Amino acid sequence: MEQQTFTLTIEENIALLKIDVHGETMNTLKAEFGPELDAILDDLASQSQLTGMVVYSGKADSFIAGADIGMLDSCDTAADAQKLSQDGHKVFARLAKLPFPVIAAIHGPCLGGGLEVALACDYRVCSNDDKTSLGLPEVQLGLLPGGGGTQRLPKLVGIQKALEMMLTGKQLRPKQALKSGLVDEMVPNSVLLDVAKKYAGKAKRKPKPKLSTISKLLEGNPVGRNVLFSQVTKQTMSKTRGNYPAPNEIIACVKAGIEKNTEAAYQEEAKRFANLVKSPESAALRGLFFASNELKKESLFEGVSPQRINQVAVLGGGLMGAGIAFVSATKAKAQVRIKDISEKGVLGGLNYAYKLLDKKRKRRFITNAQLQQQMNNITGGTDFVGMQNSQIVVEAVFEDLALKQQMVADIEANCNQKTIFASNTSSLPIGQIAAKAERPEQVIGLHYFSPVEKMPLAEIIPHAGTNEQTIADTVEFARKQGKTAIVVKDGAGFYVNRILAPYMNEAAMLLLEGQSIEHLDKTLLDYGFPVGPMTLLDEVGIDVGSKIAPILEAELGERFKAPDAFAKLIDDKRLGKKNGRGFYLYGKGKKAKAKQVDEKVYSVLGVKPKTSLDTATLSKRCVYMMLNEAARCLDEGVIRSARDGDLGAIFGIGFPPFLGGPFRAMDSIGIANLVKELQAMESSYGERFKPCEALVAMADKGQSYYP
């Protein structure tokens, strides 16, 4: 007999509806649950003695984590997706119309469809546990809440708060949920059910948002609402640049909930939800979601179990070292020792961690006690004391081969026989770093992206002699730090920097041809990158770029040659953001975020800005260089799969997520079309655009990267 998802029991005239999806660690809603829930609702409607019902989870730490995203892929047409939404509307409407109050007892994630279940209830009580979070994150998958979320949430927390939650996918902690009026009470998990039961017998009610006086004035009349919707739309377009349809559809649904009758507004939600399900943007974002989850669960080697890393040392207290120490202590929950050549460096690393934690404390994400507890996980010094038991040592010192080889020797002399040496180099081959090691099998690359605490990718780079245990341990360590970890082949630039370099070089060529800095940055921002190439070069450091370029050119050939003119920028002491002047001039202190193009750059480089090249040609010249190089990387085995290549580009350099990554983008363009366009560009601009052999072969066979 098939196990039921919903179990109904009755205690003292209070119905208790337990949700427990069999065989899953978390509850997710599936379309096939509808008939089962309908039968229970039929039963409940006939029981006149009931004074209330509590909806709760049978899982230890999960209310409902959302709807099963996989069922959307089975929707062949928009009509199928629309029916999915409408079926959800019907079930939730029946729940809302029960003749007694319904109370959601929430512990653990209450997200997406899970929050829509809770919104259909009359009252919500949540636990004060760190595991509890409430939100509608559908926008992150290119969707809108399709189970009534766009209609019920604004009526409960107000239009502004609801839009903020839905347009960002932001999840509220218990205290935030209570303050916003999303939940009625917050209690310890041990008494959650008991407190929820006390709401039985209370009157059913219409939600009324807790609004400030200003919010009431803005949301309470048509003129104020028009101003609100106009401003939100403008802000949204400035962020999405028109590349993501879901935010505008969410705004339209919320507006419909105010201006149309209930039935028409729900129809609007279902219709717009269905259109988004079938959109290429949502398909790409959902593909990214599944690929990321698949990668996190993947086991690299049969019979090799990764060890849990609890003891970590970091060499270097600079920005990278400090960031690595922070994620190791706070996310991987390890004891961390920072070693630097100076006390100032050690204190800098500790101070960096403290500032990040203090920001969380001020936002009430953590308490004073939690801040202190996490800071206690990080210590430091200028010698090797306290590092003997380190299971992994992550090196984050200058990009100098001799220095890094010395670090390997120091660790082998001062740590234990099993200590892993992981180098955070961005360009030097790991095999060279391990060349003089006594235990080269325990040397590996672990390349983070800056800032470490924000950027989600880590490249794991074994050299030819790295053993399987070291690779497995390092991948697991990066995952515990909250990173998406891809294993890449050893070689100059690895994967991410290798595909980024031709893109950046082409942007530099365009600048030297006379394209303005503003036009270059704006065009690639509009294309979907998080920052423009000139801004990115300023942020990385023009001097850093100038050091990496010769390494890539020496290893990989002429197509990686950076323009000679860029040496003039170094001579003019233009290092980028770090010294306040590069392509842009940067403010100091409170004006540090302010920047403006430094027009003197053009005279330093000996160019005059002229008529702007059309945006399509400009973006293709930069992006197609990246695509061609990504294809080469897969063909050469630098990455293991197109999936890894897509995840690496999106999480490492912000390749536009709505395009699904370089390989999905190539499939969308069509491999044969891409080859033709590259050949035409080769004729116009030079041999660097010559399509790689792998792409030409795929075009001849009519192949694609994904089925």
Summary of the structure (lengths in Angstrom):
residues: 707
radius of gyration: 27.8
end to end distance: 36.9
largest distance: 86.3
contacts: 2408
relative contact order: 0.06
helix: 53%
strand: 13%
